[in-house]
């Protein structure tokens, strides 16, 4: 039971991180930079809780994106956010599941 619960927790954390990241990218023109940076730091903590080395890299990338935005480097922020979303291990699992069985 504990193993199943741990697996579900990991999936939930990844899902929350991914959804927050995508939402921030989509609503970036509406939100204040300080709010966006705060959300990115939150996403970073979700990624770090997953415990997978790839997610650890995602955590660092999200944190770096927040720092770039804090320093006014919006171009670097967007590059880092897009990289984090594109390389998210959870995204590849979701895309594989959505594609269905191989024919």
C-alpha positions as CSV (number, residue, x, y, z in Angstrom):
1,X,0.0,0.0,0.0
2,X,2.8,2.4,0.9
3,X,4.6,1.8,-2.5
4,X,1.3,2.6,-4.4
5,X,0.8,5.7,-2.3
6,X,4.3,6.9,-2.9
7,X,3.9,6.4,-6.6
8,X,0.6,8.3,-6.7
9,X,2.3,11.1,-4.7
10,X,5.1,11.4,-7.2
11,X,2.6,11.5,-10.1
12,X,0.5,14.2,-8.4
13,X,3.6,16.4,-7.6
14,X,4.8,16.1,-11.2
15,X,1.3,16.9,-12.5
16,X,1.0,19.9,-10.3
17,X,4.4,21.2,-11.3
18,X,3.7,20.7,-15.0
19,X,0.3,22.4,-14.9
20,X,1.7,25.4,-12.9
21,X,4.6,25.8,-15.3
22,X,2.4,25.7,-18.4
23,X,-0.1,28.1,-16.8
24,X,2.6,30.6,-16.0
25,X,3.9,30.5,-19.6
26,X,0.4,31.0,-21.0
27,X,-0.5,33.8,-18.6
28,X,2.9,35.5,-18.5
29,X,1.6,38.7,-20.1
30,X,-1.0,39.1,-17.4
31,X,0.9,38.4,-14.3
32,X,3.5,40.5,-12.6
33,X,7.1,39.3,-12.9
34,X,7.4,38.9,-9.1
35,X,4.3,36.6,-9.1
36,X,5.6,34.5,-11.9
37,X,9.0,34.1,-10.2
38,X,7.2,33.0,-7.0
39,X,5.2,30.4,-8.9
40,X,8.4,29.1,-10.6
41,X,10.0,28.7,-7.2
42,X,7.0,26.8,-6.0
43,X,7.2,24.5,-9.1
44,X,10.8,24.0,-8.3
45,X,10.0,22.7,-4.9
46,X,7.4,20.3,-6.4
47,X,10.0,18.9,-8.8
48,X,12.6,18.5,-6.1
49,X,10.2,16.4,-4.0
50,X,9.8,13.9,-6.8
51,X,13.2,12.3,-6.0
52,X,14.1,11.5,-9.6
53,X,17.4,12.8,-10.9
54,X,15.8,14.2,-14.0
55,X,13.2,16.0,-11.9
56,X,16.1,17.4,-9.8
57,X,17.4,19.0,-13.0
58,X,13.9,20.4,-13.7
59,X,13.9,21.9,-10.2
60,X,17.2,23.7,-10.8
61,X,16.0,24.9,-14.2
62,X,12.8,26.4,-12.7
63,X,14.8,28.0,-9.9
64,X,17.2,29.5,-12.5
65,X,14.2,30.8,-14.5
66,X,12.9,32.6,-11.5
67,X,16.3,34.1,-10.8
68,X,16.6,35.2,-14.4
69,X,13.2,36.9,-14.2
70,X,14.1,38.6,-10.9
71,X,17.2,40.1,-12.6
72,X,15.0,41.3,-15.5
73,X,16.2,38.8,-18.1
74,X,12.9,37.9,-19.6
75,X,14.4,36.2,-22.7
76,X,16.5,33.8,-20.5
77,X,13.5,33.2,-18.3
78,X,11.4,32.1,-21.2
79,X,14.2,29.9,-22.6
80,X,14.6,28.2,-19.2
81,X,10.8,27.7,-18.7
82,X,10.4,26.3,-22.2
83,X,13.3,24.0,-21.6
84,X,11.9,22.8,-18.3
85,X,8.5,22.1,-19.8
86,X,9.9,20.4,-22.9
87,X,12.3,18.1,-21.0
88,X,9.9,17.3,-18.1
89,X,9.9,13.5,-17.6
90,X,6.2,13.7,-16.6
91,X,5.4,15.3,-20.0
92,X,6.9,12.4,-21.9
93,X,5.0,9.9,-19.8
94,X,1.7,11.8,-20.4
95,X,2.3,12.0,-24.1
96,X,3.1,8.3,-24.3
97,X,-0.1,7.5,-22.3
98,X,-2.2,9.8,-24.5
99,X,-0.8,8.2,-27.7
100,X,-2.4,4.9,-26.6
101,X,-1.0,1.5,-27.4
102,X,1.2,0.9,-30.4
103,X,-0.4,-0.5,-33.4
